[in-house]
Amino acid sequence: MSDLLSLLRLGAGGLAAQHRGVAVAANNAANVNSAGYSRQRVDLRAELAAPLVGGVRANGAQRYADELLATRQRAGQAALGFSRNLAPALEDLEARLVTASPPLDGLVAGLWQALEHASARPTDPLVRAAAIGAARELATGLNRHAVELGQARADADARLREGGAAATAAIHEVAALNAAVQTSGDPVLRDRRDVAAGRLAELVGGTGRLDPDGHLRWTLDDGTVLVDGTRGATLATTPDPATGLLRVEVVDGSARRDVTAGLRQGQLGADLQLRDVDAAGLLARVDQLAHDVATGLNAVHAAHAGLDGVAGRPLFTAPAAVTGAAAGLAVDPALAADPERLALARVGSGPGDNQGALALLAMRDQAIASGGTQTLGAAAIDILGEVGRRASEARGAHTRDAAIAEHVAGLRDSLAGVDLDEELASLVHFQHAAEAMTRFLSAIDAMLGDLLHRL
């Protein structure tokens, strides 16, 4: 009778194990559309048979996962987060500047055309007013470029604040899930941690490392630790006293570390790239062009005389420095109020002289911009070309990063994704095994009943 009871225990254990397999397969099928879910398998272990009765034991569910692949996927998410944020920002900047009407190079050309007309009719008040109007339009266009680039930097600054708060939430979620994983063997917790880590990578980049204790440790590229076991830092954005722009700091207790310069991945890295490199670089070039326009044309204009014979007057208000020159550029107010002040004549000549206009027009072909390496028109074209080039490169990078991320996600799905056909086959497999165990238990039960009846 003891052998029959042992066989009953064997059958009961086998039936429980197959039911566990059915539950795991059904759970996989139920989560086929759950983001970040890794399919699971039941861990069945054969019991020792000494000498006759063994059986099976279900040790729980295990998830399909590969840490190397997970690391590669997070790296792809960091790159995609960067390009996906930078590309539309640069495209928006391109739409504001390159497709504006008239474009910057057109405004420069408009000034030369107006001066050409003025050289032909130097005493005509309407022609003189048109030349001053062309100069005013060029100044206004440079003002607008400065405003648009400044707005792009301000928009990136605002996104930094939002991104810092989102990154802090992701950091603390990873730390909390580290603690939960330590106390629970539920594979779903690891799935949730992977999703949170992917979100953190998309925001700030960095590297996640799975330590022997099962904790996911997260560091930025410069070595700054964001998640250390169950402890998570805070990503704070605070105004820089020198510039007024936000700087990004990692705060851990009383320790603060400025990571603004080294944060070059993820969405926050893209915002910093746009603010501190792309838009800032373009603004510096626009400021230089405005400074070159004012200083170059002012020097020639001051050397010639207006209709009243007076020389030494500026065409534009003189910029105090290169920085901020585009935002402050304007036609001299006194000249704008009195077109007769426009210096189109040689000093000491009579009415009708056009040497001043010709001297101003000659600046069209002189390399007075970009440190004496370009004409004003070429410098304007280069600025617009640079905006278009950077936007095009960002679009290409986004397309490439999206393709890589899709490929890596496909590899991950081939390993850990749910295949409904496979799960349905597993369900049938475990169901048949459970039915066999049920028939086995029924046979043993009948044998025990017969034995007890005979006794």
C-alpha positions as CSV (number, residue, x, y, z in Angstrom):
1,M,0.0,0.0,0.0
2,S,2.9,2.4,0.7
3,D,4.1,2.0,-2.9
4,L,0.6,2.9,-4.2
5,L,0.5,6.0,-1.9
6,S,3.9,7.0,-3.3
7,L,2.6,6.7,-6.8
8,L,-0.4,8.9,-5.8
9,R,2.1,11.6,-4.6
10,L,4.0,11.1,-7.9
11,G,0.8,11.6,-9.9
12,A,-0.4,14.6,-7.8
13,G,3.0,16.3,-8.3
14,G,3.0,15.6,-12.0
15,L,-0.5,16.9,-12.3
16,A,0.4,20.1,-10.4
17,A,3.5,20.6,-12.6
18,Q,1.5,20.3,-15.8
19,H,-1.1,22.7,-14.5
20,R,1.7,25.1,-13.8
21,G,2.8,24.7,-17.4
22,V,-0.7,25.4,-18.6
23,A,-0.8,28.6,-16.4
24,V,2.5,29.9,-17.7
25,A,1.6,29.3,-21.4
26,A,-1.8,30.9,-20.9
27,N,-0.1,33.9,-19.1
28,N,2.3,34.3,-22.1
29,A,-0.6,34.3,-24.6
30,A,-2.5,36.8,-22.5
31,N,0.5,39.2,-22.5
32,V,1.2,39.0,-26.2
33,N,0.5,42.7,-26.6
34,S,2.0,43.8,-23.3
35,A,4.9,46.3,-23.9
36,G,8.2,45.0,-22.5
37,Y,6.8,41.6,-21.5
38,S,9.3,38.7,-21.8
39,R,7.8,35.3,-22.3
40,Q,8.3,32.8,-19.5
41,R,8.8,29.1,-19.3
42,V,8.0,26.7,-16.4
43,D,11.1,25.2,-14.8
44,L,10.4,21.5,-14.5
45,R,12.9,19.4,-12.5
46,A,12.9,15.6,-12.3
47,E,12.8,14.2,-8.8
48,L,15.2,11.5,-7.7
49,A,13.8,8.0,-8.1
50,A,15.2,5.8,-5.2
51,P,14.7,3.1,-6.2
52,L,11.3,3.3,-8.0
53,V,9.3,6.5,-7.4
54,G,10.6,9.8,-8.8
55,G,8.3,12.4,-10.2
56,V,8.5,16.0,-11.3
57,R,8.7,19.3,-9.5
58,A,7.8,22.8,-10.9
59,N,10.3,25.3,-9.6
60,G,8.5,28.3,-10.9
61,A,8.6,30.4,-14.0
62,Q,11.7,31.7,-15.7
63,R,11.8,34.6,-18.2
64,Y,13.6,34.5,-21.5
65,A,16.2,37.3,-21.4
66,D,19.7,38.1,-22.6
67,E,21.6,40.8,-20.8
68,L,24.0,41.5,-23.7
69,L,21.0,42.0,-26.0
70,A,19.2,44.2,-23.4
71,T,22.4,46.4,-23.2
72,R,22.5,46.7,-26.9
73,Q,18.8,47.6,-27.0
74,R,19.2,50.3,-24.4
75,A,22.2,51.8,-26.4
76,G,19.9,51.9,-29.4
77,Q,17.2,53.6,-27.4
78,A,19.7,56.3,-26.2
79,A,20.8,57.0,-29.8
80,L,17.2,57.1,-31.0
81,G,16.1,59.4,-28.2
82,F,18.9,61.8,-29.2
83,S,18.1,61.8,-33.0
84,R,14.4,61.7,-32.6
85,N,14.5,64.9,-30.4
86,L,17.1,66.7,-32.4
87,A,15.8,66.1,-36.0
88,P,12.4,67.9,-35.5
89,A,14.0,70.7,-33.6
90,L,16.5,71.4,-36.4
91,E,13.7,70.9,-39.0
92,D,11.7,73.6,-37.2
93,L,14.7,75.9,-37.2
94,E,15.2,75.3,-40.9
95,A,11.6,76.2,-41.6
96,R,11.9,79.4,-39.6
97,L,15.2,80.5,-41.3
98,V,15.8,78.9,-44.6
99,T,12.3,79.0,-46.0
100,A,11.6,82.5,-44.7
101,S,10.7,85.1,-47.4
102,P,12.8,86.8,-48.2
103,P,15.8,84.7,-47.1
104,L,18.9,86.2,-45.5
105,D,21.0,86.1,-48.7
106,G,18.1,87.7,-50.6
107,L,18.1,90.6,-48.1
108,V,21.8,91.1,-48.7
109,A,21.2,91.0,-52.5
110,G,18.4,93.5,-52.1
111,L,20.7,96.0,-50.5
112,W,23.2,95.7,-53.3
113,Q,20.3,96.2,-55.9
114,A,19.0,99.2,-54.1
115,L,22.6,100.7,-54.0
116,E,22.9,100.0,-57.7
117,H,19.8,102.0,-58.4
118,A,21.0,104.8,-56.1
119,S,24.3,105.0,-58.0
120,A,22.3,105.7,-61.2
121,R,20.0,108.3,-59.6
122,P,21.9,109.6,-56.5
123,T,19.7,112.7,-56.1
124,D,16.3,111.0,-56.4
125,P,14.7,111.1,-52.9
126,L,12.6,108.0,-53.6
127,V,15.6,106.0,-54.7
128,R,17.6,107.2,-51.7
129,A,14.6,106.2,-49.4
130,A,14.5,102.8,-51.1
131,A,18.2,102.2,-50.4
132,I,17.7,103.1,-46.8
133,G,14.7,100.8,-46.7
134,A,16.8,97.9,-48.1
135,A,19.3,98.5,-45.4
136,R,16.5,98.5,-42.8
137,E,15.1,95.2,-44.2
138,L,18.5,93.6,-43.9
139,A,18.9,94.8,-40.3
140,T,15.3,93.5,-39.6
141,G,16.1,90.2,-41.2
142,L,19.3,89.8,-39.0
143,N,17.2,90.8,-36.0
144,R,14.7,88.1,-36.8
145,H,17.4,85.5,-37.2
146,A,18.7,86.4,-33.8
147,V,15.2,86.1,-32.3
148,E,14.5,82.8,-33.9
149,L,17.8,81.3,-32.8
150,G,17.3,82.7,-29.3
151,Q,13.8,81.2,-29.2
152,A,15.1,77.8,-30.3
153,R,17.6,77.9,-27.4
154,A,14.8,78.9,-25.0
155,D,12.6,76.1,-26.2
156,A,15.4,73.6,-25.7
157,D,15.9,75.0,-22.2
158,A,12.3,74.5,-21.4
159,R,12.4,70.9,-22.7
160,L,15.4,70.3,-20.4
161,R,13.4,71.1,-17.3
162,E,10.7,68.6,-18.4
163,G,13.2,66.0,-19.4
164,G,15.1,66.3,-16.1
165,A,11.9,65.6,-14.1
166,A,11.0,62.6,-16.4
167,A,14.6,61.2,-16.0
168,T,14.4,61.6,-12.2
169,A,11.1,59.6,-12.2
170,A,12.7,56.9,-14.3
171,I,15.8,56.8,-12.0
172,H,13.7,56.3,-8.9
173,E,11.5,53.7,-10.6
174,V,14.6,51.6,-11.5
175,A,15.9,51.9,-7.9
176,A,12.5,50.9,-6.5
177,L,12.3,47.9,-8.9
178,N,15.8,46.9,-7.8
179,A,14.5,46.6,-4.3
180,A,11.3,44.8,-5.4
181,V,13.3,42.3,-7.5
182,Q,15.6,41.6,-4.5
183,T,12.6,40.5,-2.4
184,S,10.5,38.8,-5.1
185,G,11.1,36.3,-7.8
186,D,8.3,37.5,-10.0
187,P,9.8,37.8,-13.6
188,V,7.3,40.6,-14.4
189,L,9.3,42.9,-12.0
190,R,12.4,42.4,-14.1
191,D,10.3,43.2,-17.2
192,R,9.1,46.5,-15.6
193,R,12.7,47.3,-14.7
194,D,13.9,46.8,-18.2
195,V,11.1,49.1,-19.5
196,A,12.1,51.8,-17.0
197,A,15.7,51.4,-17.9
198,G,14.9,51.8,-21.6
199,R,13.0,55.0,-20.8
200,L,16.0,56.3,-18.8
201,A,18.3,55.4,-21.7
202,E,16.0,57.3,-24.1
203,L,16.1,60.4,-21.8
204,V,19.8,60.6,-20.8
205,G,21.7,57.7,-22.4
206,G,24.3,56.1,-20.1
207,T,25.0,52.5,-19.4
208,G,23.1,49.9,-17.3
209,R,25.1,47.0,-15.7
210,L,23.5,44.0,-14.0
211,D,25.5,43.4,-10.8
212,P,25.9,40.0,-9.2
213,D,23.3,40.9,-6.5
214,G,20.7,41.3,-9.2
215,H,20.6,45.1,-9.1
216,L,20.7,47.2,-12.2
217,R,23.4,49.9,-11.8
218,W,23.1,52.9,-14.1
219,T,25.9,55.4,-14.9
220,L,26.3,58.3,-17.3
221,D,29.1,58.2,-19.8
222,D,31.3,60.4,-17.6
223,G,31.0,57.8,-14.7
224,T,28.4,59.7,-12.7
225,V,26.1,57.2,-10.9
226,L,22.4,57.6,-11.3
227,V,21.2,54.3,-9.8
228,D,23.2,52.4,-7.3
229,G,21.3,49.4,-5.9
230,T,18.1,50.7,-4.3
231,R,19.5,54.2,-4.2
232,G,18.6,56.7,-6.9
233,A,19.9,60.2,-7.5
234,T,18.0,63.2,-8.7
235,L,18.6,65.0,-12.0
236,A,18.1,68.7,-11.2
237,T,18.0,71.6,-13.7
238,T,19.1,75.0,-12.2
239,P,19.8,78.3,-13.9
240,D,23.4,79.1,-14.5
241,P,24.2,82.5,-12.9
242,A,26.5,83.4,-15.7
243,T,24.2,82.7,-18.7
244,G,20.7,82.3,-17.2
245,L,20.4,79.0,-19.1
246,L,19.7,75.8,-17.3
247,R,22.5,73.5,-16.3
248,V,21.9,69.8,-15.5
249,E,23.2,68.5,-12.1
250,V,23.1,65.1,-10.5
251,V,22.1,65.4,-6.9
252,D,22.8,62.6,-4.5
253,G,22.2,63.7,-0.9
254,S,24.4,66.7,-0.3
255,A,26.6,66.0,-3.3
256,R,26.0,67.9,-6.6
257,R,27.7,67.3,-9.9
258,D,27.3,69.4,-13.0
259,V,26.9,67.0,-16.0
260,T,25.8,69.6,-18.6
261,A,29.0,69.4,-20.7
262,G,29.1,65.6,-20.7
263,L,25.5,64.8,-21.3
264,R,25.4,64.0,-25.1
265,Q,23.0,61.1,-25.4
266,G,19.2,60.7,-25.2
267,Q,16.6,63.5,-25.4
268,L,18.4,65.7,-22.9
269,G,21.6,65.4,-24.8
270,A,19.8,66.4,-28.0
271,D,18.4,69.5,-26.3
272,L,21.8,70.5,-25.0
273,Q,23.3,69.8,-28.5
274,L,20.7,72.1,-30.1
275,R,21.0,74.8,-27.4
276,D,24.8,74.9,-26.8
277,V,26.2,73.8,-30.2
278,D,23.8,74.1,-33.2
279,A,21.7,77.2,-32.3
280,A,24.6,78.8,-30.4
281,G,27.0,78.3,-33.3
282,L,24.5,79.6,-35.8
283,L,23.8,82.6,-33.6
284,A,27.5,83.4,-33.4
285,R,27.7,83.3,-37.2
286,V,24.7,85.6,-37.6
287,D,26.2,88.0,-35.0
288,Q,29.4,88.0,-36.9
289,L,27.6,88.7,-40.2
290,A,25.7,91.6,-38.6
291,H,28.9,93.0,-37.1
292,D,30.7,92.7,-40.5
293,V,27.7,94.4,-42.2
294,A,27.7,97.3,-39.8
295,T,31.5,97.9,-39.5
296,G,32.3,97.3,-43.2
297,L,29.5,99.5,-44.6
298,N,29.8,102.2,-41.9
299,A,33.5,102.7,-42.7
300,V,32.8,103.3,-46.4
301,H,29.7,105.4,-45.7
302,A,31.5,107.6,-43.2
303,A,34.1,108.4,-45.8
304,H,31.6,109.9,-48.2
305,A,29.0,112.7,-48.0
306,G,25.3,113.2,-48.1
307,L,23.4,115.8,-50.2
308,D,24.3,118.4,-47.6
309,G,28.0,117.7,-48.1
310,V,28.5,116.4,-44.6
311,A,30.6,113.2,-44.1
312,G,31.4,111.0,-41.2
313,R,27.9,109.7,-40.6
314,P,27.2,105.9,-40.0
315,L,24.8,103.9,-42.1
316,F,24.0,101.5,-39.2
317,T,24.2,102.0,-35.4
318,A,27.7,100.8,-34.5
319,P,27.6,97.4,-32.6
320,A,29.3,97.4,-29.2
321,A,30.6,93.9,-29.7
322,V,30.2,90.9,-32.0
323,T,28.0,89.1,-29.4
324,G,24.5,90.5,-29.7
325,A,25.2,92.4,-32.9
326,A,22.4,90.8,-34.9
327,A,19.8,91.5,-32.3
328,G,20.8,95.1,-32.0
329,L,21.5,96.0,-35.6
330,A,19.5,98.9,-36.9
331,V,19.8,101.7,-39.5
332,D,21.1,104.9,-37.9
333,P,17.9,106.8,-36.7
334,A,19.0,110.2,-38.0
335,L,19.7,108.7,-41.4
336,A,16.4,106.9,-41.4
337,A,14.6,110.1,-40.7
338,D,16.4,112.1,-43.4
339,P,17.4,110.3,-46.6
340,E,19.5,113.3,-47.7
341,R,22.1,112.1,-45.1
342,L,22.7,108.9,-47.2
343,A,26.3,109.3,-48.2
344,L,26.3,108.6,-52.0
345,A,28.8,111.3,-53.0
346,R,32.5,112.0,-52.8
347,V,33.4,114.6,-50.2
348,G,33.6,118.0,-51.8
349,S,31.8,117.0,-55.0
350,G,28.7,118.7,-56.2
351,P,25.2,117.3,-56.4
352,G,24.8,114.3,-58.6
353,D,28.1,112.6,-57.7
354,N,27.7,108.9,-57.2
355,Q,31.2,107.9,-56.0
356,G,29.9,107.1,-52.5
357,A,27.2,104.8,-53.9
358,L,29.7,103.1,-56.1
359,A,32.1,102.6,-53.2
360,L,29.3,101.0,-51.1
361,L,28.3,98.9,-54.1
362,A,31.9,97.7,-54.5
363,M,31.6,96.1,-51.0
364,R,29.5,93.4,-52.7
365,D,32.5,91.7,-54.1
366,Q,34.9,92.3,-51.3
367,A,35.7,89.6,-48.7
368,I,34.8,91.6,-45.5
369,A,32.9,88.8,-43.7
370,S,34.0,85.8,-41.7
371,G,37.4,87.2,-40.9
372,G,38.0,88.5,-44.4
373,T,37.4,85.1,-46.1
374,Q,33.9,85.7,-47.6
375,T,31.7,88.3,-49.1
376,L,28.6,89.3,-47.2
377,G,26.4,87.4,-49.6
378,A,28.5,84.2,-49.4
379,A,28.5,84.4,-45.6
380,A,24.6,84.7,-45.6
381,I,24.3,81.7,-48.0
382,D,26.7,79.7,-45.8
383,I,24.6,80.3,-42.7
384,L,21.4,79.1,-44.5
385,G,23.3,76.2,-45.9
386,E,24.6,75.2,-42.5
387,V,21.0,75.2,-41.1
388,G,19.9,72.9,-44.0
389,R,22.9,70.7,-43.7
390,R,22.5,70.1,-40.0
391,A,18.8,69.4,-40.4
392,S,19.5,66.9,-43.2
393,E,22.1,65.2,-41.1
394,A,19.7,64.9,-38.2
395,R,17.0,63.4,-40.4
396,G,19.5,60.9,-41.7
397,A,20.7,60.0,-38.2
398,H,17.1,59.6,-37.1
399,T,16.3,57.2,-40.0
400,R,19.4,55.2,-39.2
401,D,18.8,55.0,-35.5
402,A,15.2,54.0,-36.0
403,A,16.3,51.2,-38.3
404,I,18.9,49.9,-35.8
405,A,16.4,50.1,-32.9
406,E,13.8,48.2,-34.9
407,H,16.4,45.5,-35.8
408,V,17.5,45.1,-32.2
409,A,13.9,45.0,-31.0
410,G,13.3,42.3,-33.6
411,L,16.2,40.3,-32.1
412,R,14.8,40.8,-28.7
413,D,11.3,39.7,-29.8
414,S,12.8,36.5,-31.5
415,L,14.2,35.6,-28.1
416,A,11.7,36.9,-25.5
417,G,8.6,37.8,-27.6
418,V,5.4,35.8,-27.4
419,D,4.6,33.5,-30.3
420,L,0.9,32.6,-30.1
421,D,1.3,29.5,-32.2
422,E,4.1,28.3,-29.9
423,E,2.1,29.1,-26.8
424,L,-1.0,27.3,-28.1
425,A,1.2,24.3,-28.9
426,S,2.6,24.4,-25.3
427,L,-1.0,24.6,-23.9
428,V,-1.9,21.4,-25.9
429,H,1.3,19.7,-24.8
430,F,0.7,20.4,-21.1
431,Q,-3.0,19.7,-21.4
432,H,-2.3,16.2,-22.7
433,A,0.3,15.6,-20.0
434,A,-2.3,16.7,-17.4
435,E,-4.9,14.3,-18.9
436,A,-2.3,11.5,-18.7
437,M,-1.6,12.3,-15.1
438,T,-5.4,12.3,-14.4
439,R,-5.8,8.9,-15.9
440,F,-2.7,7.7,-14.0
441,L,-4.2,9.0,-10.7
442,S,-7.6,7.3,-11.6
443,A,-5.8,4.0,-12.1
444,I,-3.9,4.2,-8.8
445,D,-7.1,5.3,-7.0
446,A,-8.9,2.3,-8.4
447,M,-6.1,-0.1,-7.3
448,L,-6.2,1.4,-3.8
449,G,-10.0,1.0,-3.7
450,D,-9.7,-2.6,-4.8
451,L,-7.0,-3.3,-2.3
452,L,-9.0,-1.8,0.6
453,H,-12.1,-3.7,-0.5
454,R,-10.2,-7.0,-0.4
455,L,-8.9,-6.2,3.0
